[in-house]
Amino acid sequence: MCGIAGFINHNGKEADGAIVKQMLQRLYHRGPDHQQSWVFQNIAMGYTRLKILDLTEQGNQPFVTEDGKGILFYNGEVYNFRELRKELEHKGGQFKSKCDTEVVLSALKILGPVTAVQLFNGMFAFAYYDLNRKELWLGRDRTGIKPLYYTKSNGITAFASEIKALFGHPAIPTRPDLHALTSFILEKRLNRITPFDDVQEIKPGTLVRIRNEHFEEIVYFDLSRDIDVNRIVEGGLINGDFLLNNLEELLSGCVESHLQSDAPLAFMTSGGVDSSLITAIAKDYRPNIQAYVADVKGEEENEVGRAKIACEHIGVNLKTVPIDLDDYLRLWPKVIYHNDEPLYFRQSIMHMAVAEAVKKDGYKVLLCGEGADELFGGYFWYEKVHRTWLMRDKRLAYLKYIKPYHGILKKLTYLESLFNFDALLNNPFFDPFSKDFLENRNIAAIGGGITKIRQKVIFKKLSEKLSNADSAFIARSIEDFELHLGTSIKMNDKMNMAFSIESRVPFLDNRLIDFGIHLPVKAKYDNGVLKSLLKKSAEKKLPHTLIHQKKIGFHVSKGMYNFSTNLLNGGCMEHWFKWRVNEKKNILAQIESDNFLKFQLMSAELWGRIFFNNEQSENLTEKLYM
């Protein structure tokens, strides 16, 4: 819907309105329909608007309370705003527009930010300034669908929807965070840390209150903390048909809520169960639907065939977006610029290609199917960790018989790992046959230490009332909700907003999150079928063969790796990580032998050249061919 940005001078110096306008220029793609700023004493804030609800000027921001003491700049959609509006009217709230922004402002003013934000069902990031208290509140939705960042430097706090806008302020330095980059290389992704020094991502489900130079972080939603294990236990006693009926009611209501728009909307329909089911349900409410799918050239197992079957069955139009190597290399640097970070997901480039096509066709909203795998148990590694713990429990039953041989086992490191129960509890997803795990010493040095601690805590909480196997299944899904999904939906937003397209994610409606995470494992993994309850619902809307085919996802053909790594020679990565001249040839050869490593290091190199060398996307595309 929008991009927001602003800053506070903590030394009391008058804020310069020209600076906030410079910051907003870097967010123009997020809101080309209207731009506005507000300056008062030492604070300046502004926004860029993408008109989705209430296309009139009444929807323009800032929204200001009647007494003039509360100022709001807001990005996103709160889907239950009509219900909230009625409640607020009973408490004295008065409204002039038909958009959700005014309801958000009224709730923040009447109820206070801490209470209000817990009532918002939607995706949002906002900046709310209370003139009476001289407090700035920054807030973000439960799952982080809408991004928001801030930084403190030289007596200034700046915030923005995208990191690049922070550097529109001349007092904010642009420096790489080598600790974060090291974590990225070792772990393949960033764990809620940014690759820029002193730039922080406001975590999902979090409010930040800033008064003078005092910062208070208030976590109003944390899935690991807020999950109710008793509800999962009780869910195991509920009839499966009852759960199915509840799911279908919720799905229908959530999709209907996400269709609220005064601007044209379309669907990302890959042919997988999740996006196809969302499209099928939406068809019940909107007969004329346009769907899109990426057609990656050279990939034998792409999604186009399945998407065609799904859309023909549902009765919706499907447009394929062809992507070849030229498209891939043309978009890659642009993707890096809009993502603000090196890439984990290779499909980010295909996602941007689809967004580009959607924009050309005149749409402003794109519904996607993210979130179902994490909430309803769709990834194969959930099955793997469940089976692993079933085997571990059997082995542990024999533990007492092998204690006399413990000394011998300790010498055989891998066998020790199979029987050391304390070690397994500390590493609930540990696979002794895989090298892809974190050693204890890494906790102190890289970002993944946070992940390891989080895994241990949630597994312990669950296993007090659930079996170890079920606990591991759910704990792994929560970890993916935090990290895998967190990375995916943040990328989603930025790829779409690069072309002024709003992403919507019906599966991440508050109601479905609460329902899905509290389902028992038997509703997610039944007789070898993953995502079993959701698939039962899908049987009523989609072809049976489509539902039970092997999951594909966005793939990248081998031909897409036919790019040059010459950029690494004498580039940012070489400089930051101090590659020795006599070792560089071997380093580059090793990188060439691993396609994913090659992609990630090249992404980091492109990121460095764009943000620190000020190189243009078009020039970098040319260099990728060399």
Beta strands, then each sheet from edge to edge (+ up, - down):
strand 1: 2-9
strand 2: 34-40
strand 3: 43-49
strand 4: 63-64
strand 5: 70-78
strand 6: 122-130
strand 7: 135-140
strand 8: 149-153
strand 9: 156-160
strand 10: 199-201
strand 11: 206-211
strand 12: 214-219
strand 13: 265-268
strand 14: 290-296
strand 15: 317-323
strand 16: 365-367
strand 17: 502-504
strand 18: 525-526
strand 19: 529-530
sheet 1: 2+ 3- 1+ 9- 8+ 10-
sheet 2: 4+ 5- 6+ 7- 11+ 12-
sheet 3: 15+ 14+ 13+ 16+ 17+
sheet 4: 18+ 19-
end
